[in-house]
Amino acid sequence: MNGEFETSHALSFENVSKAYDAGVGMRYALRGVSFVVEPARKVAVVGRSGSGKSTLLHLAAGIDVPTGGMVKVGDRDLSALTEEARSKLRRDEVGLIFQFFYLMPHLPVADNVALPAMIAGEKPRSYRPRVMELLERVELGDRAGDPVQKLSGGEQQRVAICRALLRRPGLLLADEPTGNLDDDNGRRVMALMMELVDHEGATLVYVTHSREFAALADEVWELHSGELSLPSPPRAPA
């Protein structure tokens, strides 16, 4: 997709709720959430643990489906897609970054970045230049052949970001991307992620506990017990 969407919105939620059977009734992780994210915007979502942040990202990625309402990536209602179609959308059009990296320890750095293309059955000549381009941009080009377990935590997260961007997704979703890093590595990873997202022209929605890192986004949204608070638009000058 090369960071482009056929409609004006990269991601939209329309009155979305997600409930789970708690044994003594339904527990709502999200309740009546509505928003739109425009292409090439960066949005940070903050809130206490258990406020619904990860649930929001899982619904945006089609990993889960809402109990009510509609989630759309571009012009597609994710609830109307089969599980196989949602998996293909995640592989090709939505990049995912997690707190715990989820790299393959038996593969070298370059193959970890190339994994989505390898799973899709692409020939190495079609993806190797892209792998090296991304690794060079995060200053890991000289580590391409190294075992991934030899990298530091911050370096492993940089590899995970490259993997998420490999197929030029229009939408990038990051769940606490610095949550497993110390402050210095966290700042470096956030700076590189923002730089890469700008370079790729992608849309970014990320969850963070850090107000410092949230402030790097174009917009900061807050979840309270499954309900989303959006910032008020600026007042027009008198």
N, C-alpha and C positions, 0 to 999 in steps of 0.2 A: 504493500500500500504506500510505501515511501512517505509516511507521515501525512497522507491526504485522506479526506473523508468526502463522501458523495453528498452529505448533507451539511448543514451549518453547525451541527453539534458533534463533537467527538464522542461524548458520553452523556447519557441523560437517564435520570430516574424520575418516574412519574408515580407519586403516591405509593412508594414501595414500602412494604412491610415484610418482615421475616420473623416467623414464630416457630418455637420448638415445643414439643410435648415435654413438660417438666414433671409428668407423673401426677401432679395435683392441679393440672390445668396448663394452659399455654403460656410460655414465657416469650416475650417479644424482644428480639435482639435489635430490630429496627422497626420504627412505627411511623408510617406516613411520610417517608422521606422523598423530597422532590428537589431536583437541581438539574442544571445543564452545565457542561464543561465545553467551552469553545476550543477549536483546534489550536494547537501550539501554546496553550496556557499551562501554567504549573499551579496546582492546587494542593495545599497541605491540609490534612484532616487531623485534628488533635482531639483529645478527650481522655478521660480516665480509663484504666483497664476495665474491660467489661462494658464499655459504652457503645460498642457496636462497630468499631473502626475496621477490624479485620473482616467482619461479616459484610460490610459495605464493599470492600475490595473483592471478596469472594463472589459476590453477586455481580460486580462489574466485570469480572473475568469469566463469568459463566461457569465457575466451579460449582456454584450452588444456584438455585432458582428461587425467586421470591414467593412468599405465601400469597401476597397480593401486590398489585401494581405492575408496572412495566419498566424493564431495564433495556436500554438500547445502546448498542455500540454502532456509531454511524447511523444507518437507517434500519438496522436489524434488531428486532425484538428477540432477545436471547431466550425468552421462555418458549418462543415458537420454533426454536431450533432443536434438533435431536442432540443427544449427548455427544454423538460423533461429530456433528457439525460444530458444536461449541468447542470441542477439543481442537478441531482444525482451525477455528478462529483464534484460539489461544496460541496455537503454533505459528500461525502466519501473520496475525494482525494485532496481537496484544502481547506485550512483553511483561514478564513477571519477575520481580526482585523480592527476595525474602530475607528475613533477619539472619537465618542460619545457612545461607549460601546454596545448599543442596547441590554441591558439585560432586562429580564422580571421582572418587579417590584413586581409582586404578587407571584413569586417563590423564594424559599430559594436558597442560594448560590450553594449548590450541584446540585439542579435541573437545575439551569442555565447552569452549566458546562455540565450536562447530556443531555441537550435539543436535540442536533443532534441525539443521540442514541434513545431518546424517540420518536422523530419524525419518525425514521426509524423502530420503532416497536420492538426494542430490549427489552429483559427482564432485570429488574434491576440487577439481579445477574451477568449479563454479562458485565455491565459497571460500577457498583458501585466501584469495586476495582481501576479501572482506574481513576475515578473521584477523589477518595481520594488520589491516588498517585500524581496526578497533583496538587491538592490543598496543599498537604504537601510540594511539591517542591517550591511553591510560598508563603509558610509560612501562609497559610489560612486554614489548616486542622481543626483547632479548631473553625472555623467560618462556617463550612459546613451547619449547620442547621439554621443559622441566616437569617433574611430577607435581601435581597441584598441591599435594600435602606438604611440599617444601615451602610454600608461600605463607606469608603472615596472614592474619585475619583480614586486614585491610586490603591486601593484595588479592586474596580470594574473593572479596566482595567486588573488587574491580573486575575480576574475571566474570563473576555472575552478572554484572551490569552489561559487559560486552556480549555475553550469551543472550541476554534479554533483548538487546538491540540488533542482533545478527541479521534478522530478516526484515529490518527497517519497519517495525510496527508503527502504526499511527498512534497507538495508545500504550503508555507505559504505566504499570501499577507497581508500587513499591510499598511493602509492609515492614515498617521499622527497619529501613535499610542500614541504619547505623546502630541498631539496638545491641549488637554483639561486639561492638568496637569501643575502644577507649576514645576520649574526646578528640585527641589529635588525629587519629585515624578516621574518626567520624567526620571531622571537618574536611579532611582531604577527599574522602569518598563522596561527600555531598557536593563539594566543589566540582569534582570530575563528572559526577552524574548530571549536574546542572549544565555543565559545559557541553557534554555529549548530547543531551536532550535539545539544547539550543542548536547545535550543529546539525542534528538530524531533523529538526523541525517537528519533533514529536510532541504529543500532549502527555503531561505527567500528572498523576494523582498519587500522592504518597501520604502514608500514615506515619506520624512521629509523636513521641512524648516530649521532644525537645522544642521549646519555644524559639530557641536560637535557630534551629534548622528550619522550623516552620516559617520563620520570617524571610527565608530565601525565596518563597513562592510568590506568585502573583496575587494569590488569594489564600486566606486561612479560614477554614470552616471548623466548627466545633460540634462534637457529638456529646449529648447529655442523655444517658439512659435510653439510647436508641432514637433520639430525636435530634435533628440537625438544625443548627443555628448558622445562618448565612450572614455575612456582614451587610450592614445597611448600605445602599448606594449613597455616594456623596451628594450632599445638597447642592442644588443649582445656586450659582451666585445671585445675590439679591439685585 
